[in-house]
Amino acid sequence: MQPYLLWLIKNQSIMNKIGIFYSFNSIKTSKAGDKIKEAFGPDYNIVSVNAEELTDELFLSFTNLILGVPTWFDGELPNYWDEFVPALEDLNLKGKTIAIFGLGNQVEYPENFGDAVGIMAGLVQERGANLVGYTSEEGYHYESSKAMVEGKFCGLILDQETQPRQSKDRIEHWVSDLKVQFS
C-alpha cells in the first residue's frame, strides 16, 4: 500500500474526501481517472488510490468513492477488482456513496458493453451503498449491457476505441452531476 495513504488513514480524517479507485497500470482507465479528478477542480480533495493495492480498510476510509472498472474480455471484471470481490462481499457499505466509471468497446463487444460497471454496481448496492452517477445511453450503439438499469447506465461508460472525442464532454457532465450527489 502507498505510504502516503497509510499516513492519511492513521493521521487524518479522510471521510469527507473523495477516493477515486482505478488501476494505475491500466493506461486508458488511468487517463480517464485523471481526467475525472481534474474535472472536479481544485475545490475538491480527490485522493487517487491504485485499485491493485486496495485493502478493505482503505476502501472503507472514504464516504464518497469513485470506482474505475473497465470491462475486460467478454464482460468480465479486471483481475485486480475480481481479486477484491471476496473482501468486498464481507463489507457493510451503508453510508457510502459510490459512483462507477468504466471503459468498454461497443463495436467489438456490443453484446456485453460496459458489463463490468453493472457487475460492480450490483456488488456495492447489495452491500448497502448508495449508487449515484447514472448516465444516459444516448449516443451509444450496442446490443446489451449489464450496466443498463431502468433505461440508464448505472455509471459512466467511456468508449475510447470508437468514441474518444465524446469522452471529455461525458466526463464533464458526469462530474457536474456527481458534485451535487456527493454533497
TORPA-4810 file (N, C-alpha, C, O; in nm, 3 decimals):
<nodes>
NODE_1_0.084_-0.118_0.000_0.000_0.000_0.000_0.089_0.123_0.000_0.200_0.121_0.051_M
NODE_2_0.039_0.230_-0.056_0.115_0.352_-0.068_0.137_0.414_0.071_0.040_0.431_0.146_Q
NODE_3_0.261_0.447_0.106_0.290_0.502_0.239_0.210_0.628_0.270_0.166_0.646_0.384_P
NODE_4_0.190_0.713_0.171_0.114_0.837_0.193_-0.029_0.806_0.236_-0.083_0.871_0.325_Y
NODE_5_-0.091_0.707_0.172_-0.229_0.673_0.207_-0.238_0.611_0.346_-0.334_0.636_0.419_L
NODE_6_-0.139_0.531_0.383_-0.137_0.478_0.519_-0.127_0.591_0.620_-0.195_0.590_0.723_L
NODE_7_-0.043_0.689_0.591_-0.029_0.804_0.679_-0.163_0.879_0.692_-0.202_0.919_0.801_W
NODE_8_-0.234_0.897_0.578_-0.363_0.965_0.581_-0.462_0.893_0.671_-0.531_0.956_0.751_L
NODE_9_-0.468_0.763_0.658_-0.562_0.685_0.739_-0.533_0.701_0.887_-0.624_0.718_0.968_I
NODE_10_-0.406_0.695_0.922_-0.368_0.699_1.064_-0.370_0.840_1.124_-0.393_0.855_1.244_K
NODE_11_-0.347_0.942_1.042_-0.325_1.076_1.096_-0.428_1.180_1.058_-0.430_1.289_1.115_N
NODE_12_-0.513_1.151_0.964_-0.612_1.249_0.922_-0.744_1.180_0.896_-0.749_1.061_0.865_Q
NODE_13_-0.849_1.255_0.909_-0.978_1.203_0.868_-0.991_1.225_0.718_-0.981_1.338_0.670_S
NODE_14_-1.013_1.118_0.643_-1.036_1.133_0.500_-1.182_1.104_0.467_-1.217_1.081_0.352_I
NODE_15_-1.264_1.107_0.569_-1.405_1.074_0.549_-1.476_1.171_0.455_-1.567_1.130_0.384_M
NODE_16_-1.437_1.299_0.451_-1.505_1.395_0.365_-1.436_1.414_0.231_-1.479_1.496_0.150_N
NODE_17_-1.332_1.339_0.207_-1.263_1.345_0.080_-1.322_1.239_-0.012_-1.389_1.146_0.033_K
NODE_18_-1.296_1.254_-0.140_-1.345_1.157_-0.237_-1.229_1.068_-0.278_-1.123_1.117_-0.318_I
NODE_19_-1.248_0.939_-0.267_-1.148_0.843_-0.313_-1.182_0.798_-0.454_-1.295_0.755_-0.479_G
NODE_20_-1.086_0.807_-0.544_-1.107_0.756_-0.680_-1.012_0.637_-0.698_-0.890_0.651_-0.691_I
NODE_21_-1.072_0.522_-0.720_-1.001_0.395_-0.723_-0.996_0.342_-0.866_-1.100_0.320_-0.928_F
NODE_22_-0.877_0.323_-0.917_-0.858_0.265_-1.050_-0.716_0.210_-1.058_-0.631_0.245_-0.976_Y
NODE_23_-0.691_0.125_-1.156_-0.557_0.070_-1.174_-0.467_0.177_-1.235_-0.498_0.232_-1.340_S
NODE_24_-0.356_0.204_-1.169_-0.259_0.299_-1.223_-0.187_0.239_-1.343_-0.122_0.311_-1.419_F
NODE_25_-0.198_0.108_-1.362_-0.129_0.039_-1.471_-0.217_0.017_-1.593_-0.167_-0.024_-1.698_N
NODE_26_-0.345_0.044_-1.582_-0.437_0.032_-1.695_-0.441_0.169_-1.762_-0.507_0.260_-1.713_S
NODE_27_-0.372_0.184_-1.872_-0.344_0.315_-1.929_-0.471_0.397_-1.957_-0.479_0.512_-1.913_I
NODE_28_-0.566_0.342_-2.027_-0.686_0.420_-2.063_-0.773_0.449_-1.942_-0.828_0.559_-1.931_K
NODE_29_-0.786_0.354_-1.851_-0.864_0.378_-1.729_-0.794_0.481_-1.642_-0.860_0.566_-1.583_T
NODE_30_-0.664_0.473_-1.632_-0.586_0.568_-1.554_-0.601_0.710_-1.609_-0.619_0.805_-1.533_S
NODE_31_-0.593_0.723_-1.741_-0.611_0.856_-1.802_-0.751_0.909_-1.776_-0.768_1.027_-1.747_K
NODE_32_-0.852_0.822_-1.786_-0.989_0.865_-1.759_-1.003_0.908_-1.613_-1.066_1.009_-1.583_A
NODE_33_-0.944_0.831_-1.522_-0.948_0.867_-1.380_-0.883_1.002_-1.354_-0.935_1.082_-1.276_G
NODE_34_-0.771_1.027_-1.418_-0.704_1.156_-1.403_-0.791_1.270_-1.457_-0.797_1.377_-1.397_D
NODE_35_-0.858_1.246_-1.569_-0.945_1.349_-1.628_-1.067_1.375_-1.539_-1.113_1.488_-1.527_K
NODE_36_-1.119_1.271_-1.477_-1.231_1.287_-1.383_-1.185_1.370_-1.263_-1.254_1.464_-1.222_I
NODE_37_-1.072_1.336_-1.209_-1.017_1.410_-1.096_-0.996_1.557_-1.133_-1.031_1.646_-1.055_K
NODE_38_-0.941_1.581_-1.250_-0.919_1.717_-1.299_-1.050_1.793_-1.317_-1.058_1.913_-1.289_E
NODE_39_-1.154_1.724_-1.363_-1.284_1.788_-1.387_-1.349_1.836_-1.257_-1.428_1.930_-1.259_A
NODE_40_-1.316_1.774_-1.146_-1.370_1.820_-1.017_-1.314_1.956_-0.980_-1.381_2.035_-0.912_F
NODE_41_-1.193_1.984_-1.024_-1.132_2.114_-0.996_-1.066_2.120_-0.860_-1.072_2.024_-0.783_G
NODE_42_-1.003_2.233_-0.831_-0.922_2.247_-0.710_-1.001_2.256_-0.580_-0.944_2.242_-0.472_P
NODE_43_-1.131_2.278_-0.588_-1.210_2.290_-0.466_-1.244_2.155_-0.403_-1.298_2.149_-0.293_D
NODE_44_-1.211_2.047_-0.472_-1.242_1.913_-0.422_-1.112_1.841_-0.391_-1.016_1.846_-0.468_Y
NODE_45_-1.111_1.773_-0.278_-0.994_1.696_-0.239_-1.016_1.551_-0.282_-1.080_1.472_-0.212_N
NODE_46_-0.962_1.518_-0.397_-0.977_1.384_-0.453_-0.847_1.308_-0.429_-0.739_1.355_-0.464_I
NODE_47_-0.856_1.191_-0.369_-0.740_1.107_-0.342_-0.743_0.989_-0.438_-0.837_0.909_-0.437_V
NODE_48_-0.639_0.977_-0.520_-0.627_0.865_-0.614_-0.570_0.744_-0.541_-0.472_0.754_-0.467_S
NODE_49_-0.633_0.629_-0.563_-0.591_0.504_-0.500_-0.574_0.400_-0.609_-0.662_0.380_-0.692_V
NODE_50_-0.460_0.333_-0.609_-0.435_0.226_-0.704_-0.519_0.104_-0.665_-0.496_0.045_-0.559_N
NODE_51_-0.614_0.068_-0.748_-0.703_-0.045_-0.718_-0.626_-0.176_-0.706_-0.678_-0.271_-0.648_A
NODE_52_-0.506_-0.181_-0.758_-0.426_-0.303_-0.748_-0.363_-0.319_-0.610_-0.308_-0.425_-0.579_E
NODE_53_-0.371_-0.216_-0.527_-0.315_-0.219_-0.392_-0.423_-0.199_-0.286_-0.393_-0.160_-0.173_E
NODE_54_-0.545_-0.225_-0.322_-0.661_-0.194_-0.238_-0.675_-0.290_-0.120_-0.654_-0.410_-0.131_L
NODE_55_-0.710_-0.231_-0.006_-0.745_-0.310_0.113_-0.884_-0.268_0.158_-0.932_-0.160_0.122_T
NODE_56_-0.949_-0.353_0.235_-1.082_-0.317_0.284_-1.075_-0.197_0.377_-1.166_-0.114_0.379_D
NODE_57_-0.967_-0.185_0.455_-0.950_-0.070_0.544_-0.946_0.061_0.465_-1.010_0.159_0.503_E
NODE_58_-0.870_0.062_0.358_-0.859_0.181_0.275_-0.992_0.211_0.205_-1.035_0.326_0.200_L
NODE_59_-1.056_0.110_0.153_-1.184_0.126_0.085_-1.288_0.188_0.180_-1.361_0.278_0.141_F
NODE_60_-1.293_0.139_0.302_-1.391_0.188_0.400_-1.355_0.325_0.458_-1.437_0.384_0.529_L
NODE_61_-1.236_0.375_0.432_-1.192_0.504_0.486_-1.258_0.623_0.420_-1.248_0.735_0.470_S
NODE_62_-1.325_0.601_0.309_-1.389_0.709_0.237_-1.541_0.697_0.245_-1.595_0.586_0.247_F
NODE_63_-1.607_0.811_0.251_-1.753_0.813_0.245_-1.800_0.818_0.101_-1.898_0.754_0.064_T
NODE_64_-1.729_0.895_0.019_-1.761_0.909_-0.124_-1.651_0.843_-0.205_-1.533_0.873_-0.189_N
NODE_65_-1.692_0.752_-0.294_-1.595_0.676_-0.372_-1.634_0.678_-0.519_-1.752_0.676_-0.555_L
NODE_66_-1.531_0.683_-0.604_-1.548_0.668_-0.748_-1.463_0.548_-0.787_-1.344_0.543_-0.757_I
NODE_67_-1.524_0.451_-0.852_-1.455_0.328_-0.889_-1.436_0.322_-1.040_-1.533_0.336_-1.115_L
NODE_68_-1.315_0.301_-1.084_-1.284_0.284_-1.226_-1.280_0.136_-1.260_-1.190_0.064_-1.217_G
NODE_69_-1.380_0.090_-1.336_-1.397_-0.053_-1.361_-1.414_-0.079_-1.510_-1.527_-0.083_-1.560_V
NODE_70_-1.304_-0.097_-1.582_-1.317_-0.128_-1.725_-1.368_-0.271_-1.745_-1.348_-0.357_-1.660_P
NODE_71_-1.432_-0.293_-1.857_-1.479_-0.427_-1.890_-1.369_-0.499_-1.968_-1.318_-0.450_-2.068_T
NODE_72_-1.334_-0.617_-1.918_-1.231_-0.698_-1.983_-1.296_-0.814_-2.056_-1.398_-0.868_-2.014_W
NODE_73_-1.235_-0.852_-2.165_-1.272_-0.969_-2.242_-1.422_-0.968_-2.276_-1.473_-0.871_-2.331_F
NODE_74_-1.490_-1.076_-2.242_-1.633_-1.087_-2.276_-1.720_-1.049_-2.157_-1.804_-1.128_-2.113_D
NODE_75_-1.702_-0.928_-2.105_-1.788_-0.878_-2.000_-1.743_-0.911_-1.859_-1.827_-0.936_-1.773_G
NODE_76_-1.614_-0.913_-1.834_-1.561_-0.951_-1.703_-1.500_-0.832_-1.629_-1.462_-0.731_-1.689_E
NODE_77_-1.492_-0.848_-1.497_-1.418_-0.753_-1.415_-1.269_-0.772_-1.441_-1.226_-0.884_-1.468_L
NODE_78_-1.191_-0.665_-1.433_-1.045_-0.683_-1.440_-0.999_-0.768_-1.322_-1.065_-0.771_-1.218_P
NODE_79_-0.887_-0.837_-1.337_-0.844_-0.929_-1.231_-0.822_-0.860_-1.097_-0.849_-0.920_-0.993_N
NODE_80_-0.773_-0.736_-1.095_-0.749_-0.668_-0.968_-0.880_-0.641_-0.893_-0.882_-0.647_-0.771_Y
NODE_81_-0.988_-0.611_-0.963_-1.118_-0.595_-0.897_-1.173_-0.731_-0.859_-1.229_-0.748_-0.750_W
NODE_82_-1.159_-0.828_-0.947_-1.208_-0.963_-0.919_-1.143_-1.020_-0.793_-1.208_-1.090_-0.715_D
NODE_83_-1.015_-0.990_-0.773_-0.945_-1.036_-0.654_-0.994_-0.966_-0.527_-0.980_-1.021_-0.418_E
NODE_84_-1.050_-0.847_-0.540_-1.102_-0.773_-0.424_-1.246_-0.813_-0.390_-1.293_-0.782_-0.281_F
NODE_85_-1.314_-0.880_-0.481_-1.455_-0.916_-0.460_-1.477_-0.994_-0.330_-1.572_-0.962_-0.259_V
NODE_86_-1.396_-1.095_-0.296_-1.421_-1.166_-0.169_-1.419_-1.073_-0.047_-1.502_-1.088_0.042_P
NODE_87_-1.326_-0.978_-0.043_-1.324_-0.881_0.067_-1.445_-0.791_0.060_-1.507_-0.760_0.162_A
NODE_88_-1.480_-0.748_-0.060_-1.595_-0.659_-0.080_-1.723_-0.725_-0.033_-1.810_-0.659_0.024_L
NODE_89_-1.736_-0.854_-0.056_-1.858_-0.926_-0.017_-1.879_-0.929_0.134_-1.990_-0.954_0.180_E
NODE_90_-1.774_-0.904_0.211_-1.785_-0.903_0.357_-1.801_-0.763_0.415_-1.811_-0.748_0.537_D
NODE_91_-1.803_-0.660_0.330_-1.810_-0.522_0.380_-1.953_-0.472_0.391_-2.040_-0.508_0.312_L
NODE_92_-1.974_-0.388_0.492_-2.100_-0.316_0.506_-2.076_-0.176_0.447_-1.997_-0.099_0.500_N
NODE_93_-2.146_-0.146_0.338_-2.124_-0.018_0.270_-2.237_0.083_0.296_-2.250_0.181_0.223_L
NODE_94_-2.317_0.059_0.397_-2.420_0.158_0.432_-2.351_0.288_0.471_-2.252_0.289_0.544_K
NODE_95_-2.405_0.398_0.420_-2.346_0.529_0.445_-2.242_0.569_0.343_-2.190_0.681_0.347_G
NODE_96_-2.211_0.481_0.250_-2.114_0.511_0.144_-2.190_0.551_0.018_-2.291_0.490_-0.017_K
NODE_97_-2.141_0.653_-0.050_-2.195_0.693_-0.180_-2.090_0.660_-0.284_-1.976_0.706_-0.277_T
NODE_98_-2.131_0.580_-0.382_-2.037_0.528_-0.480_-2.084_0.559_-0.622_-2.201_0.540_-0.655_I
NODE_99_-1.991_0.606_-0.704_-2.013_0.625_-0.847_-1.911_0.537_-0.920_-1.801_0.515_-0.871_A
NODE_100_-1.951_0.488_-1.037_-1.864_0.398_-1.112_-1.846_0.448_-1.254_-1.942_0.489_-1.319_I
NODE_101_-1.723_0.445_-1.300_-1.696_0.470_-1.442_-1.621_0.349_-1.497_-1.552_0.278_-1.424_F
NODE_102_-1.636_0.328_-1.625_-1.567_0.217_-1.687_-1.547_0.241_-1.834_-1.606_0.331_-1.893_G
NODE_103_-1.462_0.160_-1.891_-1.437_0.167_-2.034_-1.488_0.041_-2.100_-1.485_-0.068_-2.042_L
NODE_104_-1.534_0.057_-2.222_-1.584_-0.055_-2.298_-1.571_-0.025_-2.447_-1.541_0.087_-2.486_G
NODE_105_-1.595_-0.125_-2.528_-1.587_-0.111_-2.672_-1.718_-0.161_-2.731_-1.742_-0.282_-2.738_N
NODE_106_-1.803_-0.068_-2.773_-1.936_-0.104_-2.820_-1.937_-0.168_-2.959_-2.036_-0.230_-2.997_Q
NODE_107_-1.829_-0.154_-3.036_-1.823_-0.213_-3.170_-1.775_-0.357_-3.164_-1.837_-0.446_-3.222_V
NODE_108_-1.664_-0.380_-3.094_-1.609_-0.516_-3.088_-1.678_-0.604_-2.985_-1.676_-0.727_-2.997_E
NODE_109_-1.739_-0.543_-2.883_-1.807_-0.620_-2.778_-1.947_-0.564_-2.753_-1.978_-0.523_-2.641_Y
NODE_110_-2.032_-0.561_-2.855_-2.165_-0.500_-2.840_-2.259_-0.580_-2.751_-2.357_-0.526_-2.700_P
NODE_111_-2.231_-0.708_-2.733_-2.321_-0.792_-2.655_-2.293_-0.787_-2.504_-2.370_-0.841_-2.425_E
NODE_112_-2.184_-0.722_-2.464_-2.155_-0.707_-2.321_-2.086_-0.574_-2.293_-1.992_-0.567_-2.213_N
NODE_113_-2.133_-0.472_-2.359_-2.073_-0.339_-2.349_-2.084_-0.284_-2.207_-2.193_-0.268_-2.154_F
NODE_114_-1.970_-0.258_-2.147_-1.968_-0.198_-2.013_-2.019_-0.289_-1.903_-2.056_-0.240_-1.796_G
NODE_115_-2.023_-0.419_-1.926_-2.078_-0.512_-1.826_-2.014_-0.499_-1.689_-2.083_-0.511_-1.588_D
NODE_116_-1.883_-0.474_-1.682_-1.814_-0.467_-1.553_-1.871_-0.356_-1.465_-1.875_-0.370_-1.343_A
NODE_117_-1.915_-0.248_-1.525_-1.979_-0.140_-1.448_-2.104_-0.194_-1.379_-2.127_-0.168_-1.261_V
NODE_118_-2.185_-0.269_-1.453_-2.306_-0.327_-1.396_-2.277_-0.432_-1.290_-2.347_-0.440_-1.189_G
NODE_119_-2.174_-0.512_-1.312_-2.137_-0.614_-1.213_-2.096_-0.548_-1.082_-2.141_-0.587_-0.975_I
NODE_120_-2.009_-0.446_-1.092_-1.963_-0.377_-0.971_-2.079_-0.303_-0.904_-2.088_-0.301_-0.781_M
NODE_121_-2.165_-0.242_-0.983_-2.280_-0.172_-0.925_-2.365_-0.266_-0.842_-2.406_-0.231_-0.731_A
NODE_122_-2.391_-0.385_-0.893_-2.468_-0.483_-0.817_-2.400_-0.522_-0.687_-2.465_-0.534_-0.584_G
NODE_123_-2.269_-0.542_-0.692_-2.195_-0.581_-0.572_-2.203_-0.474_-0.463_-2.227_-0.507_-0.347_L
NODE_124_-2.182_-0.348_-0.499_-2.181_-0.244_-0.395_-2.323_-0.214_-0.345_-2.341_-0.184_-0.227_V
NODE_125_-2.421_-0.221_-0.432_-2.558_-0.197_-0.388_-2.607_-0.307_-0.295_-2.678_-0.279_-0.198_Q
NODE_126_-2.570_-0.431_-0.322_-2.608_-0.542_-0.235_-2.551_-0.527_-0.095_-2.603_-0.585_0.000_E
NODE_127_-2.444_-0.450_-0.081_-2.382_-0.428_0.049_-2.425_-0.296_0.112_-2.366_-0.253_0.211_R
NODE_128_-2.527_-0.231_0.055_-2.586_-0.114_0.116_-2.540_0.021_0.066_-2.585_0.123_0.118_G
NODE_129_-2.451_0.026_-0.033_-2.403_0.154_-0.084_-2.512_0.227_-0.161_-2.599_0.165_-0.223_A
NODE_130_-2.506_0.359_-0.157_-2.592_0.445_-0.237_-2.521_0.468_-0.369_-2.417_0.535_-0.373_N
NODE_131_-2.574_0.413_-0.477_-2.511_0.425_-0.608_-2.562_0.550_-0.677_-2.683_0.571_-0.687_L
NODE_132_-2.469_0.634_-0.724_-2.503_0.758_-0.794_-2.428_0.761_-0.926_-2.343_0.676_-0.954_V
NODE_133_-2.460_0.861_-1.008_-2.386_0.880_-1.132_-2.443_0.806_-1.252_-2.370_0.771_-1.344_G
NODE_134_-2.573_0.783_-1.251_-2.637_0.718_-1.365_-2.626_0.810_-1.487_-2.632_0.933_-1.474_Y
NODE_135_-2.610_0.752_-1.606_-2.596_0.830_-1.728_-2.686_0.776_-1.839_-2.732_0.662_-1.834_T
NODE_136_-2.710_0.860_-1.935_-2.794_0.825_-2.050_-2.721_0.731_-2.144_-2.599_0.735_-2.157_S
NODE_137_-2.798_0.647_-2.210_-2.741_0.559_-2.313_-2.741_0.627_-2.451_-2.698_0.568_-2.549_E
NODE_138_-2.788_0.749_-2.456_-2.795_0.822_-2.583_-2.655_0.836_-2.644_-2.559_0.872_-2.576_E
NODE_139_-2.646_0.807_-2.772_-2.521_0.819_-2.844_-2.439_0.691_-2.849_-2.335_0.687_-2.915_G
NODE_140_-2.483_0.587_-2.780_-2.414_0.459_-2.782_-2.492_0.363_-2.873_-2.613_0.376_-2.888_Y
NODE_141_-2.421_0.267_-2.931_-2.483_0.167_-3.018_-2.426_0.031_-2.981_-2.313_-0.002_-3.015_H
NODE_142_-2.505_-0.049_-2.911_-2.461_-0.178_-2.860_-2.583_-0.270_-2.853_-2.696_-0.224_-2.871_Y
NODE_143_-2.561_-0.396_-2.827_-2.672_-0.492_-2.819_-2.726_-0.509_-2.677_-2.847_-0.503_-2.656_E
NODE_144_-2.636_-0.529_-2.581_-2.680_-0.545_-2.443_-2.569_-0.503_-2.347_-2.452_-0.495_-2.385_S
NODE_145_-2.608_-0.476_-2.223_-2.513_-0.434_-2.121_-2.570_-0.460_-1.983_-2.685_-0.425_-1.954_S
NODE_146_-2.490_-0.522_-1.896_-2.530_-0.541_-1.757_-2.531_-0.408_-1.682_-2.582_-0.400_-1.570_K
NODE_147_-2.475_-0.304_-1.743_-2.474_-0.172_-1.681_-2.605_-0.097_-1.702_-2.626_0.009_-1.643_A
NODE_148_-2.694_-0.150_-1.784_-2.821_-0.085_-1.813_-2.923_-0.120_-1.703_-2.954_-0.236_-1.679_M
NODE_149_-2.973_-0.016_-1.637_-3.071_-0.033_-1.530_-3.181_0.070_-1.552_-3.157_0.191_-1.547_V
NODE_150_-3.301_0.022_-1.576_-3.418_0.108_-1.594_-3.392_0.220_-1.696_-3.425_0.336_-1.671_E
NODE_151_-3.334_0.184_-1.809_-3.314_0.278_-1.918_-3.193_0.368_-1.908_-3.176_0.458_-1.991_G
NODE_152_-3.107_0.347_-1.807_-2.986_0.427_-1.792_-2.870_0.336_-1.756_-2.888_0.228_-1.701_K
NODE_153_-2.749_0.383_-1.790_-2.630_0.314_-1.742_-2.614_0.348_-1.594_-2.639_0.461_-1.552_F
NODE_154_-2.572_0.250_-1.515_-2.554_0.273_-1.371_-2.416_0.330_-1.341_-2.358_0.304_-1.236_C
NODE_155_-2.365_0.406_-1.435_-2.236_0.473_-1.420_-2.199_0.537_-1.552_-2.279_0.538_-1.646_G
NODE_156_-2.081_0.588_-1.559_-2.029_0.649_-1.682_-1.951_0.545_-1.760_-1.857_0.485_-1.708_L
NODE_157_-1.990_0.523_-1.885_-1.916_0.431_-1.969_-1.852_0.510_-2.083_-1.920_0.581_-2.157_I
NODE_158_-1.722_0.497_-2.093_-1.645_0.565_-2.197_-1.598_0.462_-2.299_-1.552_0.353_-2.262_L
NODE_159_-1.609_0.497_-2.426_-1.560_0.411_-2.532_-1.444_0.483_-2.600_-1.463_0.558_-2.696_D
NODE_160_-1.326_0.459_-2.549_-1.206_0.525_-2.603_-1.163_0.465_-2.736_-1.079_0.523_-2.805_Q
NODE_161_-1.219_0.354_-2.773_-1.184_0.290_-2.901_-1.262_0.350_-3.017_-1.204_0.378_-3.122_E
NODE_162_-1.392_0.371_-3.000_-1.475_0.416_-3.112_-1.534_0.555_-3.094_-1.582_0.614_-3.191_T
NODE_163_-1.532_0.609_-2.971_-1.587_0.743_-2.947_-1.497_0.826_-2.855_-1.547_0.885_-2.759_Q
NODE_164_-1.369_0.832_-2.880_-1.280_0.904_-2.788_-1.309_1.053_-2.778_-1.285_1.114_-2.674_P
NODE_165_-1.360_1.112_-2.884_-1.386_1.257_-2.883_-1.505_1.295_-2.795_-1.522_1.412_-2.761_R
NODE_166_-1.587_1.200_-2.759_-1.702_1.229_-2.676_-1.671_1.217_-2.527_-1.751_1.259_-2.443_Q
NODE_167_-1.556_1.161_-2.494_-1.524_1.136_-2.354_-1.515_1.262_-2.270_-1.564_1.264_-2.157_S
NODE_168_-1.453_1.366_-2.321_-1.436_1.489_-2.243_-1.571_1.545_-2.199_-1.589_1.576_-2.082_K
NODE_169_-1.665_1.559_-2.292_-1.798_1.611_-2.257_-1.872_1.518_-2.162_-1.937_1.563_-2.068_D
NODE_170_-1.861_1.388_-2.187_-1.927_1.291_-2.099_-1.873_1.300_-1.957_-1.949_1.294_-1.861_R
NODE_171_-1.742_1.313_-1.943_-1.680_1.326_-1.811_-1.726_1.455_-1.744_-1.764_1.453_-1.627_I
NODE_172_-1.723_1.566_-1.815_-1.763_1.694_-1.756_-1.908_1.692_-1.708_-1.937_1.742_-1.599_E
NODE_173_-1.998_1.636_-1.788_-2.139_1.629_-1.745_-2.155_1.537_-1.624_-2.229_1.568_-1.531_H
NODE_174_-2.086_1.425_-1.627_-2.095_1.329_-1.517_-2.042_1.389_-1.387_-2.107_1.378_-1.283_W
NODE_175_-1.927_1.453_-1.393_-1.868_1.514_-1.273_-1.957_1.626_-1.221_-1.970_1.643_-1.100_V
NODE_176_-2.018_1.702_-1.310_-2.111_1.807_-1.267_-2.225_1.747_-1.185_-2.264_1.803_-1.082_S
NODE_177_-2.277_1.635_-1.228_-2.383_1.566_-1.152_-2.329_1.511_-1.020_-2.397_1.520_-0.918_D
NODE_178_-2.208_1.454_-1.023_-2.152_1.397_-0.901_-2.126_1.502_-0.794_-2.138_1.472_-0.675_L
NODE_179_-2.091_1.622_-0.833_-2.068_1.728_-0.735_-2.192_1.751_-0.651_-2.182_1.777_-0.531_K
NODE_180_-2.307_1.741_-0.711_-2.433_1.756_-0.637_-2.461_1.632_-0.554_-2.500_1.643_-0.438_V
NODE_181_-2.441_1.514_-0.612_-2.474_1.390_-0.545_-2.379_1.355_-0.431_-2.416_1.281_-0.340_Q
NODE_182_-2.257_1.406_-0.435_-2.161_1.382_-0.327_-2.169_1.484_-0.215_-2.097_1.471_-0.116_F
NODE_183_-2.253_1.584_-0.229_-2.257_1.687_-0.124_-2.352_1.650_-0.013_-2.366_1.726_0.083_S
</nodes>
